[in-house]
Amino acid sequence: MTTTPEPRRLERPETEWQRVSPKYIPVDMLSTLIFGAIVTAAGFIPFWFGWQEGWFIGAALGAIFLVVLALTPRRVRAIGYLLRDDDLLFRRGIMFQRFVSVPYGRMQLVDINRGPLARAFGLAELKFVTAAASSGVTIPGLPFDTAEQLRDHLVAVAETRRAGL
């Protein structure tokens, strides 16, 4: 008779922010590069149809996306989460920081999503859905195993907290 191994217990940091995987930086940069190339090419359409000053639109969009691309590594390093006693605290942003607290008892759905680029790098994103539409949180760039462990842990904690409501 084989026994299934007991799932590893997720260590709950008290004050240590957990960061997304550094492998998420090239995923986000590649996504930004693809989107930026498409938008920049679309910005040159007026020039291609004969408007002589239309090249300025495409050049300006290209410059904006180059700045966004240069800031991407720092923006990715600013993403983090913290498991606390009663909630999960999520943060993102460099200049305009956003902190979102998601109480365990209010979590209705914890979902794992994996796009083709993230899957190629072994990453996933964890999405939390609550009753309030504005408090939906997505943590991108988690290693797939970590995302599964975190999902299982959060579902178990959410179930115990809802039972006490």
N, C-alpha and C positions, 0 to 999 in steps of 0.2 A: 504494500500500500504506500503510495507516494503522498507526501504531505506538501501542500503548497507553502512556499516560504512566506513568512509574515512580512507584510510591507514595512519598509523602513520608516521609522518615526521621523517626522519632519522636525528639525530643530527650530525652535522659535526664538529668533534674536530679540533681545530686549531693546536695544537702541541701534543696532547695526542695519543700515539700509542694504537691501539685496539689490544688486544691479543686474541688468540684462546682460546676455552674453556678448563678449567683444566680437563674436562672429556676426552679430546683427549689423555692425557698421557697414561691411561691404554689401549686405542685402539691401539696407536702406539707401546706400549710395547708388547702387545699381538701379533701384526703383526710381530714385530721383533723377538719375541720368537719362533713363528711358523716357520718363514723363517730360523732362526738360527738353529733350531733343525733339519730341513731337510738338510741344507747344512752341518752341523756337522756330521750327520749320513752318508751322502754321502762321507765325508772326511775319514770315517773309512772303506770304501769299500776295499782299498788296503790291509789293515790289515786283513780283513775277508777272503781275497783270498790268504793269506799266506805270504805276505810281512811283516816280523817281525817288522821292523821299521815304518811301515805304520800307526801305532797308533798316531804317532807324528802329522800327517796332521790333523786328526780329533780333537786331543786335542788342537792344535793351532787355528783351526777354532772356536772351542767352546770357547776358551779364548777370541778371538777377539769379538765374539758376546756377551759375558758377559760384556766386556768393553762398547760396543755399547749400550747394555741394560742399563747399569749404567748411561750413558750420555743422555739417551732419555728424562728424565724429563727436564733437562736443555735445551736441543735442542728444545723441544716443547715450552718452555717458551720464547725462543728467536724469535719465529715466531710472526709477527705482521703486521698490515697494518695501513695506515694513509690516510684519505680522505682529499685532498687538493683542492684548487680552480680549477686547471686545470687537475689534474691527481690523480691517486691512487698510493701511494708509498707502496711497499711490501718489507719486509725484512725477512731473515732467516739466520741461521748459528751462530755458537759459535766462532770458531777459524777463519774460512773463511766465513765472512759475505757477503751476497748478497743483494743488494738493487736494486729493479726494479721499474721504474716509468712507469705506463701505462696511457697515455693521454686518457681522456674520449672520445674525438673525434675519436680516432683510434680503439676503441673497436668494434669488429665485432660480437662477440658472448659472452654472459655471461651464463655459464652453471652450474647447480647444479648436483653433483654426490653424491650418497650414497651407500657405500658398506654394506655388511651384519653386520660387526662389528660396523661401524659408525651408522648405522640405529638402532642397538640395544641400543646404548648410546644416541640416539636422535641427532646425529651430521650429518653434511654434509660438502662437500668441494665445493668451488666456483672456477670455472675455467674461465679465461678470454682469449679470442683468438683475436689476432690482425693480421694485414697483415704480420708483421715480425714474422717468425717462432721462433726466439730466444727470443721474449718478451712474450711468453705464460707464464701466472702466474696461480698457483693453491694455493688457501688459504684453508688448511685443518682444520678440527676441529671446524667449526662454528656450533653453535646451529641452527637447521633447520629453525626456525622462523627468526633468524638474517640473515641467508643466503638468504632466500626469500626476506626480506626487502632490503638487500644490493643489490641483483640482480635487483629488481624493480627500486631502486634508480639509480643504475648505468646505466641501460637501458634508463631511462628517461633523465638522464643528457647526455648520449652519443648521444641520438637523437637530443637534442637541440644543442649540439656542432657540430654534423655533418651537421645540417641545416645551420650553419653559415660558413661552408667551401666553 
